[in-house]
């Protein structure tokens, strides 16, 4: 009979110290603020050309996605 290797347990949640949790929340808020500064969702930037606006929007999207990942991590903690 072949031996079974012990299965690696998968962590569904991580316990964070409260100060680390609060710092991650603050970092997430900063990322959202940066994204809103780079590309305000509601207001088109006057005098910004299309290619420049496209680059700004793409960069802002990266910051927003990063913030969403952090938020999901915080909810799962």
PDB file of N, CA, C and O in Angstrom:
ATOM      1  N   UNK A   1       0.840  -1.170   0.000  1.00  0.00           N
ATOM      2  CA  UNK A   1       0.000   0.000   0.000  1.00  0.00           C
ATOM      3  C   UNK A   1       0.891   1.240   0.000  1.00  0.00           C
ATOM      4  O   UNK A   1       1.730   1.393   0.888  1.00  0.00           O
ATOM      5  N   UNK A   2       0.721   2.134  -0.987  1.00  0.00           N
ATOM      6  CA  UNK A   2       1.566   3.331  -1.041  1.00  0.00           C
ATOM      7  C   UNK A   2       1.251   4.286   0.108  1.00  0.00           C
ATOM      8  O   UNK A   2       0.112   4.411   0.559  1.00  0.00           O
ATOM      9  N   UNK A   3       2.291   4.938   0.549  1.00  0.00           N
ATOM     10  CA  UNK A   3       2.099   5.924   1.623  1.00  0.00           C
ATOM     11  C   UNK A   3       1.492   7.194   1.058  1.00  0.00           C
ATOM     12  O   UNK A   3       1.778   7.601  -0.068  1.00  0.00           O
ATOM     13  N   UNK A   4       0.677   7.784   1.845  1.00  0.00           N
ATOM     14  CA  UNK A   4       0.104   9.071   1.452  1.00  0.00           C
ATOM     15  C   UNK A   4       0.906  10.160   2.134  1.00  0.00           C
ATOM     16  O   UNK A   4       1.171  10.100   3.334  1.00  0.00           O
ATOM     17  N   UNK A   5       1.286  11.156   1.351  1.00  0.00           N
ATOM     18  CA  UNK A   5       1.996  12.278   1.960  1.00  0.00           C
ATOM     19  C   UNK A   5       0.977  13.181   2.643  1.00  0.00           C
ATOM     20  O   UNK A   5      -0.144  13.342   2.160  1.00  0.00           O
ATOM     21  N   UNK A   6       1.370  13.763   3.759  1.00  0.00           N
ATOM     22  CA  UNK A   6       0.407  14.651   4.433  1.00  0.00           C
ATOM     23  C   UNK A   6       0.051  15.826   3.522  1.00  0.00           C
ATOM     24  O   UNK A   6       0.923  16.470   2.940  1.00  0.00           O
ATOM     25  N   UNK A   7      -1.222  16.082   3.418  1.00  0.00           N
ATOM     26  CA  UNK A   7      -1.654  17.174   2.544  1.00  0.00           C
ATOM     27  C   UNK A   7      -1.316  18.518   3.187  1.00  0.00           C
ATOM     28  O   UNK A   7      -1.442  18.706   4.397  1.00  0.00           O
ATOM     29  N   UNK A   8      -0.901  19.402   2.367  1.00  0.00           N
ATOM     30  CA  UNK A   8      -0.574  20.747   2.853  1.00  0.00           C
ATOM     31  C   UNK A   8      -1.876  21.458   3.182  1.00  0.00           C
ATOM     32  O   UNK A   8      -2.782  21.530   2.352  1.00  0.00           O
ATOM     33  N   UNK A   9      -1.960  21.969   4.369  1.00  0.00           N
ATOM     34  CA  UNK A   9      -3.185  22.682   4.740  1.00  0.00           C
ATOM     35  C   UNK A   9      -3.158  24.078   4.134  1.00  0.00           C
ATOM     36  O   UNK A   9      -2.134  24.762   4.142  1.00  0.00           O
ATOM     37  N   UNK A  10      -4.279  24.471   3.623  1.00  0.00           N
ATOM     38  CA  UNK A  10      -4.393  25.772   2.982  1.00  0.00           C
ATOM     39  C   UNK A  10      -5.011  26.741   3.977  1.00  0.00           C
ATOM     40  O   UNK A  10      -6.044  26.465   4.587  1.00  0.00           O
ATOM     41  N   UNK A  11      -4.362  27.861   4.122  1.00  0.00           N
ATOM     42  CA  UNK A  11      -4.884  28.863   5.058  1.00  0.00           C
ATOM     43  C   UNK A  11      -6.010  29.640   4.392  1.00  0.00           C
ATOM     44  O   UNK A  11      -5.813  30.271   3.353  1.00  0.00           O
ATOM     45  N   UNK A  12      -7.180  29.589   4.994  1.00  0.00           N
ATOM     46  CA  UNK A  12      -8.313  30.350   4.476  1.00  0.00           C
ATOM     47  C   UNK A  12      -8.325  31.765   5.032  1.00  0.00           C
ATOM     48  O   UNK A  12      -8.941  32.665   4.460  1.00  0.00           O
ATOM     49  N   UNK A  13      -7.649  31.949   6.135  1.00  0.00           N
ATOM     50  CA  UNK A  13      -7.588  33.288   6.713  1.00  0.00           C
ATOM     51  C   UNK A  13      -6.262  33.448   7.444  1.00  0.00           C
ATOM     52  O   UNK A  13      -5.599  32.482   7.821  1.00  0.00           O
ATOM     53  N   UNK A  14      -5.920  34.680   7.618  1.00  0.00           N
ATOM     54  CA  UNK A  14      -4.679  35.018   8.301  1.00  0.00           C
ATOM     55  C   UNK A  14      -5.026  35.936   9.461  1.00  0.00           C
ATOM     56  O   UNK A  14      -5.842  36.848   9.327  1.00  0.00           O
ATOM     57  N   UNK A  15      -4.408  35.687  10.576  1.00  0.00           N
ATOM     58  CA  UNK A  15      -4.638  36.543  11.735  1.00  0.00           C
ATOM     59  C   UNK A  15      -3.593  37.643  11.712  1.00  0.00           C
ATOM     60  O   UNK A  15      -2.390  37.383  11.693  1.00  0.00           O
ATOM     61  N   UNK A  16      -4.079  38.881  11.714  1.00  0.00           N
ATOM     62  CA  UNK A  16      -3.193  40.040  11.704  1.00  0.00           C
ATOM     63  C   UNK A  16      -3.299  40.780  13.029  1.00  0.00           C
ATOM     64  O   UNK A  16      -4.370  40.853  13.631  1.00  0.00           O
ATOM     65  N   UNK A  17      -2.187  41.318  13.467  1.00  0.00           N
ATOM     66  CA  UNK A  17      -2.297  42.217  14.617  1.00  0.00           C
ATOM     67  C   UNK A  17      -3.142  43.426  14.219  1.00  0.00           C
ATOM     68  O   UNK A  17      -3.159  43.814  13.051  1.00  0.00           O
ATOM     69  N   UNK A  18      -3.828  44.007  15.164  1.00  0.00           N
ATOM     70  CA  UNK A  18      -4.729  45.124  14.874  1.00  0.00           C
ATOM     71  C   UNK A  18      -4.005  46.277  14.201  1.00  0.00           C
ATOM     72  O   UNK A  18      -4.540  46.878  13.269  1.00  0.00           O
ATOM     73  N   UNK A  19      -2.805  46.597  14.650  1.00  0.00           N
ATOM     74  CA  UNK A  19      -2.089  47.723  14.044  1.00  0.00           C
ATOM     75  C   UNK A  19      -1.735  47.441  12.587  1.00  0.00           C
ATOM     76  O   UNK A  19      -1.761  48.357  11.765  1.00  0.00           O
ATOM     77  N   UNK A  20      -1.405  46.197  12.247  1.00  0.00           N
ATOM     78  CA  UNK A  20      -1.123  45.847  10.850  1.00  0.00           C
ATOM     79  C   UNK A  20      -2.385  45.969  10.007  1.00  0.00           C
ATOM     80  O   UNK A  20      -2.341  46.457   8.878  1.00  0.00           O
ATOM     81  N   UNK A  21      -3.506  45.524  10.559  1.00  0.00           N
ATOM     82  CA  UNK A  21      -4.788  45.624   9.865  1.00  0.00           C
ATOM     83  C   UNK A  21      -5.128  47.084   9.575  1.00  0.00           C
ATOM     84  O   UNK A  21      -5.529  47.429   8.464  1.00  0.00           O
ATOM     85  N   UNK A  22      -4.966  47.925  10.575  1.00  0.00           N
ATOM     86  CA  UNK A  22      -5.277  49.356  10.408  1.00  0.00           C
ATOM     87  C   UNK A  22      -4.335  50.014   9.411  1.00  0.00           C
ATOM     88  O   UNK A  22      -4.756  50.872   8.636  1.00  0.00           O
ATOM     89  N   UNK A  23      -3.064  49.621   9.423  1.00  0.00           N
ATOM     90  CA  UNK A  23      -2.111  50.171   8.457  1.00  0.00           C
ATOM     91  C   UNK A  23      -2.464  49.741   7.035  1.00  0.00           C
ATOM     92  O   UNK A  23      -2.333  50.532   6.101  1.00  0.00           O
ATOM     93  N   UNK A  24      -2.908  48.502   6.860  1.00  0.00           N
ATOM     94  CA  UNK A  24      -3.326  48.053   5.531  1.00  0.00           C
ATOM     95  C   UNK A  24      -4.557  48.808   5.053  1.00  0.00           C
ATOM     96  O   UNK A  24      -4.668  49.135   3.872  1.00  0.00           O
ATOM     97  N   UNK A  25      -5.476  49.085   5.961  1.00  0.00           N
ATOM     98  CA  UNK A  25      -6.649  49.890   5.596  1.00  0.00           C
ATOM     99  C   UNK A  25      -6.213  51.284   5.148  1.00  0.00           C
ATOM    100  O   UNK A  25      -6.709  51.810   4.152  1.00  0.00           O
ATOM    101  N   UNK A  26      -5.287  51.870   5.891  1.00  0.00           N
ATOM    102  CA  UNK A  26      -4.804  53.204   5.545  1.00  0.00           C
ATOM    103  C   UNK A  26      -4.090  53.187   4.192  1.00  0.00           C
ATOM    104  O   UNK A  26      -4.249  54.106   3.389  1.00  0.00           O
ATOM    105  N   UNK A  27      -3.304  52.141   3.947  1.00  0.00           N
ATOM    106  CA  UNK A  27      -2.605  52.009   2.666  1.00  0.00           C
ATOM    107  C   UNK A  27      -3.604  51.866   1.522  1.00  0.00           C
ATOM    108  O   UNK A  27      -3.417  52.459   0.459  1.00  0.00           O
ATOM    109  N   UNK A  28      -4.660  51.087   1.729  1.00  0.00           N
ATOM    110  CA  UNK A  28      -5.705  50.927   0.718  1.00  0.00           C
ATOM    111  C   UNK A  28      -6.354  52.268   0.399  1.00  0.00           C
ATOM    112  O   UNK A  28      -6.595  52.586  -0.765  1.00  0.00           O
ATOM    113  N   UNK A  29      -6.637  53.053   1.437  1.00  0.00           N
ATOM    114  CA  UNK A  29      -7.235  54.376   1.226  1.00  0.00           C
ATOM    115  C   UNK A  29      -6.290  55.291   0.447  1.00  0.00           C
ATOM    116  O   UNK A  29      -6.733  56.076  -0.392  1.00  0.00           O
ATOM    117  N   UNK A  30      -4.991  55.187   0.724  1.00  0.00           N
ATOM    118  CA  UNK A  30      -4.011  55.989  -0.018  1.00  0.00           C
ATOM    119  C   UNK A  30      -3.985  55.589  -1.488  1.00  0.00           C
ATOM    120  O   UNK A  30      -3.895  56.450  -2.362  1.00  0.00           O
ATOM    121  N   UNK A  31      -4.063  54.287  -1.768  1.00  0.00           N
ATOM    122  CA  UNK A  31      -4.079  53.822  -3.155  1.00  0.00           C
ATOM    123  C   UNK A  31      -5.291  54.364  -3.905  1.00  0.00           C
ATOM    124  O   UNK A  31      -5.174  54.799  -5.051  1.00  0.00           O
ATOM    125  N   UNK A  32      -6.441  54.338  -3.263  1.00  0.00           N
ATOM    126  CA  UNK A  32      -7.655  54.868  -3.890  1.00  0.00           C
ATOM    127  C   UNK A  32      -7.489  56.369  -4.126  1.00  0.00           C
ATOM    128  O   UNK A  32      -7.879  56.873  -5.178  1.00  0.00           O
ATOM    129  N   UNK A  33      -6.919  57.079  -3.168  1.00  0.00           N
ATOM    130  CA  UNK A  33      -6.686  58.511  -3.327  1.00  0.00           C
ATOM    131  C   UNK A  33      -5.746  58.819  -4.476  1.00  0.00           C
ATOM    132  O   UNK A  33      -5.965  59.769  -5.229  1.00  0.00           O
ATOM    133  N   UNK A  34      -4.699  58.018  -4.611  1.00  0.00           N
ATOM    134  CA  UNK A  34      -3.753  58.198  -5.723  1.00  0.00           C
ATOM    135  C   UNK A  34      -4.465  57.968  -7.045  1.00  0.00           C
ATOM    136  O   UNK A  34      -4.305  58.746  -7.985  1.00  0.00           O
ATOM    137  N   UNK A  35      -5.253  56.895  -7.118  1.00  0.00           N
ATOM    138  CA  UNK A  35      -5.977  56.590  -8.354  1.00  0.00           C
ATOM    139  C   UNK A  35      -6.931  57.720  -8.716  1.00  0.00           C
ATOM    140  O   UNK A  35      -7.037  58.093  -9.884  1.00  0.00           O
ATOM    141  N   UNK A  36      -7.625  58.266  -7.726  1.00  0.00           N
ATOM    142  CA  UNK A  36      -8.556  59.365  -7.989  1.00  0.00           C
ATOM    143  C   UNK A  36      -7.827  60.640  -8.411  1.00  0.00           C
ATOM    144  O   UNK A  36      -8.360  61.439  -9.181  1.00  0.00           O
ATOM    145  N   UNK A  37      -6.615  60.826  -7.908  1.00  0.00           N
ATOM    146  CA  UNK A  37      -5.819  61.990  -8.316  1.00  0.00           C
ATOM    147  C   UNK A  37      -5.327  61.837  -9.748  1.00  0.00           C
ATOM    148  O   UNK A  37      -5.353  62.789 -10.529  1.00  0.00           O
ATOM    149  N   UNK A  38      -4.878  60.627 -10.087  1.00  0.00           N
ATOM    150  CA  UNK A  38      -4.364  60.365 -11.435  1.00  0.00           C
ATOM    151  C   UNK A  38      -5.472  60.483 -12.464  1.00  0.00           C
ATOM    152  O   UNK A  38      -5.291  61.090 -13.519  1.00  0.00           O
ATOM    153  N   UNK A  39      -6.618  59.899 -12.152  1.00  0.00           N
ATOM    154  CA  UNK A  39      -7.729  59.878 -13.106  1.00  0.00           C
ATOM    155  C   UNK A  39      -9.046  59.991 -12.361  1.00  0.00           C
ATOM    156  O   UNK A  39      -9.637  58.979 -11.985  1.00  0.00           O
ATOM    157  N   UNK A  40      -9.512  61.221 -12.144  1.00  0.00           N
ATOM    158  CA  UNK A  40     -10.811  61.373 -11.480  1.00  0.00           C
ATOM    159  C   UNK A  40     -11.908  60.726 -12.328  1.00  0.00           C
ATOM    160  O   UNK A  40     -12.047  61.030 -13.513  1.00  0.00           O
ATOM    161  N   UNK A  41     -12.665  59.855 -11.727  1.00  0.00           N
ATOM    162  CA  UNK A  41     -13.678  59.088 -12.458  1.00  0.00           C
ATOM    163  C   UNK A  41     -14.774  59.988 -13.013  1.00  0.00           C
ATOM    164  O   UNK A  41     -15.178  59.823 -14.164  1.00  0.00           O
ATOM    165  N   UNK A  42     -15.247  60.909 -12.240  1.00  0.00           N
ATOM    166  CA  UNK A  42     -16.403  61.710 -12.637  1.00  0.00           C
ATOM    167  C   UNK A  42     -16.041  62.883 -13.550  1.00  0.00           C
ATOM    168  O   UNK A  42     -16.879  63.327 -14.335  1.00  0.00           O
ATOM    169  N   UNK A  43     -14.822  63.387 -13.463  1.00  0.00           N
ATOM    170  CA  UNK A  43     -14.467  64.611 -14.170  1.00  0.00           C
ATOM    171  C   UNK A  43     -13.350  64.370 -15.176  1.00  0.00           C
ATOM    172  O   UNK A  43     -12.254  63.961 -14.793  1.00  0.00           O
ATOM    173  N   UNK A  44     -13.611  64.617 -16.461  1.00  0.00           N
ATOM    174  CA  UNK A  44     -12.516  64.535 -17.430  1.00  0.00           C
ATOM    175  C   UNK A  44     -11.535  65.685 -17.195  1.00  0.00           C
ATOM    176  O   UNK A  44     -11.932  66.798 -16.850  1.00  0.00           O
ATOM    177  N   UNK A  45     -10.265  65.397 -17.385  1.00  0.00           N
ATOM    178  CA  UNK A  45      -9.245  66.422 -17.165  1.00  0.00           C
ATOM    179  C   UNK A  45      -9.179  67.369 -18.367  1.00  0.00           C
ATOM    180  O   UNK A  45      -8.984  66.914 -19.494  1.00  0.00           O
ATOM    181  N   UNK A  46      -9.336  68.674 -18.144  1.00  0.00           N
ATOM    182  CA  UNK A  46      -9.273  69.624 -19.256  1.00  0.00           C
ATOM    183  C   UNK A  46      -7.842  69.720 -19.788  1.00  0.00           C
ATOM    184  O   UNK A  46      -6.876  69.730 -19.025  1.00  0.00           O
ATOM    185  N   UNK A  47      -7.737  69.787 -21.082  1.00  0.00           N
ATOM    186  CA  UNK A  47      -6.432  69.978 -21.710  1.00  0.00           C
ATOM    187  C   UNK A  47      -5.569  68.728 -21.778  1.00  0.00           C
ATOM    188  O   UNK A  47      -4.400  68.821 -22.152  1.00  0.00           O
ATOM    189  N   UNK A  48      -6.102  67.569 -21.432  1.00  0.00           N
ATOM    190  CA  UNK A  48      -5.322  66.336 -21.499  1.00  0.00           C
ATOM    191  C   UNK A  48      -5.702  65.603 -22.777  1.00  0.00           C
ATOM    192  O   UNK A  48      -6.876  65.340 -23.036  1.00  0.00           O
ATOM    193  N   UNK A  49      -4.679  65.277 -23.575  1.00  0.00           N
ATOM    194  CA  UNK A  49      -4.914  64.579 -24.841  1.00  0.00           C
ATOM    195  C   UNK A  49      -5.372  63.148 -24.608  1.00  0.00           C
ATOM    196  O   UNK A  49      -5.180  62.590 -23.528  1.00  0.00           O
ATOM    197  N   UNK A  50      -5.976  62.564 -25.626  1.00  0.00           N
ATOM    198  CA  UNK A  50      -6.511  61.198 -25.533  1.00  0.00           C
ATOM    199  C   UNK A  50      -5.455  60.170 -25.117  1.00  0.00           C
ATOM    200  O   UNK A  50      -5.700  59.420 -24.172  1.00  0.00           O
ATOM    201  N   UNK A  51      -4.286  60.099 -25.779  1.00  0.00           N
ATOM    202  CA  UNK A  51      -3.303  59.077 -25.367  1.00  0.00           C
ATOM    203  C   UNK A  51      -2.853  59.269 -23.915  1.00  0.00           C
ATOM    204  O   UNK A  51      -2.669  58.298 -23.181  1.00  0.00           O
ATOM    205  N   UNK A  52      -2.680  60.516 -23.517  1.00  0.00           N
ATOM    206  CA  UNK A  52      -2.271  60.803 -22.138  1.00  0.00           C
ATOM    207  C   UNK A  52      -3.366  60.381 -21.165  1.00  0.00           C
ATOM    208  O   UNK A  52      -3.087  59.804 -20.114  1.00  0.00           O
ATOM    209  N   UNK A  53      -4.603  60.673 -21.521  1.00  0.00           N
ATOM    210  CA  UNK A  53      -5.725  60.301 -20.657  1.00  0.00           C
ATOM    211  C   UNK A  53      -5.835  58.775 -20.571  1.00  0.00           C
ATOM    212  O   UNK A  53      -6.158  58.235 -19.513  1.00  0.00           O
ATOM    213  N   UNK A  54      -5.575  58.099 -21.653  1.00  0.00           N
ATOM    214  CA  UNK A  54      -5.608  56.639 -21.669  1.00  0.00           C
ATOM    215  C   UNK A  54      -4.554  56.057 -20.734  1.00  0.00           C
ATOM    216  O   UNK A  54      -4.828  55.117 -19.988  1.00  0.00           O
ATOM    217  N   UNK A  55      -3.349  56.619 -20.777  1.00  0.00           N
ATOM    218  CA  UNK A  55      -2.273  56.155 -19.891  1.00  0.00           C
ATOM    219  C   UNK A  55      -2.633  56.422 -18.439  1.00  0.00           C
ATOM    220  O   UNK A  55      -2.413  55.576 -17.571  1.00  0.00           O
ATOM    221  N   UNK A  56      -3.186  57.601 -18.177  1.00  0.00           N
ATOM    222  CA  UNK A  56      -3.594  57.939 -16.805  1.00  0.00           C
ATOM    223  C   UNK A  56      -4.663  56.979 -16.314  1.00  0.00           C
ATOM    224  O   UNK A  56      -4.615  56.507 -15.178  1.00  0.00           O
ATOM    225  N   UNK A  57      -5.620  56.697 -17.170  1.00  0.00           N
ATOM    226  CA  UNK A  57      -6.714  55.800 -16.788  1.00  0.00           C
ATOM    227  C   UNK A  57      -6.178  54.394 -16.502  1.00  0.00           C
ATOM    228  O   UNK A  57      -6.611  53.744 -15.551  1.00  0.00           O
ATOM    229  N   UNK A  58      -5.239  53.929 -17.324  1.00  0.00           N
ATOM    230  CA  UNK A  58      -4.658  52.596 -17.118  1.00  0.00           C
ATOM    231  C   UNK A  58      -3.867  52.545 -15.810  1.00  0.00           C
ATOM    232  O   UNK A  58      -3.961  51.568 -15.066  1.00  0.00           O
ATOM    233  N   UNK A  59      -3.098  53.581 -15.530  1.00  0.00           N
ATOM    234  CA  UNK A  59      -2.332  53.625 -14.288  1.00  0.00           C
ATOM    235  C   UNK A  59      -3.257  53.685 -13.073  1.00  0.00           C
ATOM    236  O   UNK A  59      -3.030  53.006 -12.072  1.00  0.00           O
ATOM    237  N   UNK A  60      -4.288  54.495 -13.175  1.00  0.00           N
ATOM    238  CA  UNK A  60      -5.257  54.593 -12.084  1.00  0.00           C
ATOM    239  C   UNK A  60      -5.939  53.245 -11.863  1.00  0.00           C
ATOM    240  O   UNK A  60      -6.218  52.866 -10.725  1.00  0.00           O
ATOM    241  N   UNK A  61      -6.203  52.533 -12.933  1.00  0.00           N
ATOM    242  CA  UNK A  61      -6.838  51.203 -12.815  1.00  0.00           C
ATOM    243  C   UNK A  61      -5.937  50.247 -12.034  1.00  0.00           C
ATOM    244  O   UNK A  61      -6.423  49.456 -11.225  1.00  0.00           O
ATOM    245  N   UNK A  62      -4.637  50.317 -12.272  1.00  0.00           N
ATOM    246  CA  UNK A  62      -3.698  49.472 -11.532  1.00  0.00           C
ATOM    247  C   UNK A  62      -3.792  49.761 -10.038  1.00  0.00           C
ATOM    248  O   UNK A  62      -3.844  48.835  -9.229  1.00  0.00           O
ATOM    249  N   UNK A  63      -3.814  51.039  -9.667  1.00  0.00           N
ATOM    250  CA  UNK A  63      -3.915  51.411  -8.259  1.00  0.00           C
ATOM    251  C   UNK A  63      -5.245  50.952  -7.661  1.00  0.00           C
ATOM    252  O   UNK A  63      -5.292  50.489  -6.521  1.00  0.00           O
ATOM    253  N   UNK A  64      -6.323  51.083  -8.434  1.00  0.00           N
ATOM    254  CA  UNK A  64      -7.629  50.647  -7.925  1.00  0.00           C
ATOM    255  C   UNK A  64      -7.688  49.131  -7.737  1.00  0.00           C
ATOM    256  O   UNK A  64      -8.245  48.640  -6.755  1.00  0.00           O
ATOM    257  N   UNK A  65      -7.104  48.392  -8.692  1.00  0.00           N
ATOM    258  CA  UNK A  65      -7.079  46.934  -8.563  1.00  0.00           C
ATOM    259  C   UNK A  65      -6.249  46.505  -7.355  1.00  0.00           C
ATOM    260  O   UNK A  65      -6.619  45.577  -6.636  1.00  0.00           O
ATOM    261  N   UNK A  66      -5.136  47.183  -7.142  1.00  0.00           N
ATOM    262  CA  UNK A  66      -4.284  46.893  -5.987  1.00  0.00           C
ATOM    263  C   UNK A  66      -5.066  47.145  -4.693  1.00  0.00           C
ATOM    264  O   UNK A  66      -5.011  46.351  -3.754  1.00  0.00           O
ATOM    265  N   UNK A  67      -5.789  48.259  -4.665  1.00  0.00           N
ATOM    266  CA  UNK A  67      -6.599  48.582  -3.485  1.00  0.00           C
ATOM    267  C   UNK A  67      -7.684  47.530  -3.263  1.00  0.00           C
ATOM    268  O   UNK A  67      -7.969  47.165  -2.123  1.00  0.00           O
ATOM    269  N   UNK A  68      -8.288  47.043  -4.345  1.00  0.00           N
ATOM    270  CA  UNK A  68      -9.321  46.008  -4.218  1.00  0.00           C
ATOM    271  C   UNK A  68      -8.743  44.709  -3.670  1.00  0.00           C
ATOM    272  O   UNK A  68      -9.380  44.032  -2.863  1.00  0.00           O
ATOM    273  N   UNK A  69      -7.539  44.365  -4.107  1.00  0.00           N
ATOM    274  CA  UNK A  69      -6.903  43.154  -3.597  1.00  0.00           C
ATOM    275  C   UNK A  69      -6.626  43.268  -2.099  1.00  0.00           C
ATOM    276  O   UNK A  69      -6.828  42.317  -1.344  1.00  0.00           O
ATOM    277  N   UNK A  70      -6.167  44.430  -1.688  1.00  0.00           N
ATOM    278  CA  UNK A  70      -5.920  44.644  -0.260  1.00  0.00           C
ATOM    279  C   UNK A  70      -7.226  44.572   0.515  1.00  0.00           C
ATOM    280  O   UNK A  70      -7.281  43.981   1.594  1.00  0.00           O
ATOM    281  N   UNK A  71      -8.281  45.174  -0.038  1.00  0.00           N
ATOM    282  CA  UNK A  71      -9.579  45.152   0.641  1.00  0.00           C
ATOM    283  C   UNK A  71     -10.090  43.720   0.794  1.00  0.00           C
ATOM    284  O   UNK A  71     -10.602  43.355   1.852  1.00  0.00           O
ATOM    285  N   UNK A  72      -9.952  42.899  -0.266  1.00  0.00           N
ATOM    286  CA  UNK A  72     -10.361  41.493  -0.171  1.00  0.00           C
ATOM    287  C   UNK A  72      -9.560  40.756   0.885  1.00  0.00           C
ATOM    288  O   UNK A  72     -10.101  39.917   1.606  1.00  0.00           O
ATOM    289  N   UNK A  73      -8.281  41.061   0.980  1.00  0.00           N
ATOM    290  CA  UNK A  73      -7.438  40.431   1.995  1.00  0.00           C
ATOM    291  C   UNK A  73      -7.886  40.821   3.392  1.00  0.00           C
ATOM    292  O   UNK A  73      -7.890  40.000   4.310  1.00  0.00           O
ATOM    293  N   UNK A  74      -8.263  42.089   3.543  1.00  0.00           N
ATOM    294  CA  UNK A  74      -8.697  42.554   4.859  1.00  0.00           C
ATOM    295  C   UNK A  74     -10.022  41.914   5.260  1.00  0.00           C
ATOM    296  O   UNK A  74     -10.232  41.596   6.431  1.00  0.00           O
ATOM    297  N   UNK A  75     -10.905  41.729   4.304  1.00  0.00           N
ATOM    298  CA  UNK A  75     -12.210  41.116   4.599  1.00  0.00           C
ATOM    299  C   UNK A  75     -12.012  39.644   4.978  1.00  0.00           C
ATOM    300  O   UNK A  75     -12.708  39.119   5.847  1.00  0.00           O
ATOM    301  N   UNK A  76     -11.053  38.986   4.312  1.00  0.00           N
ATOM    302  CA  UNK A  76     -10.804  37.573   4.584  1.00  0.00           C
ATOM    303  C   UNK A  76     -10.054  37.358   5.905  1.00  0.00           C
ATOM    304  O   UNK A  76     -10.055  36.250   6.443  1.00  0.00           O
ATOM    305  N   UNK A  77      -9.423  38.398   6.422  1.00  0.00           N
ATOM    306  CA  UNK A  77      -8.641  38.257   7.653  1.00  0.00           C
ATOM    307  C   UNK A  77      -9.517  38.064   8.862  1.00  0.00           C
ATOM    308  O   UNK A  77      -9.011  37.929   9.976  1.00  0.00           O
TER     309      UNK A  77
END
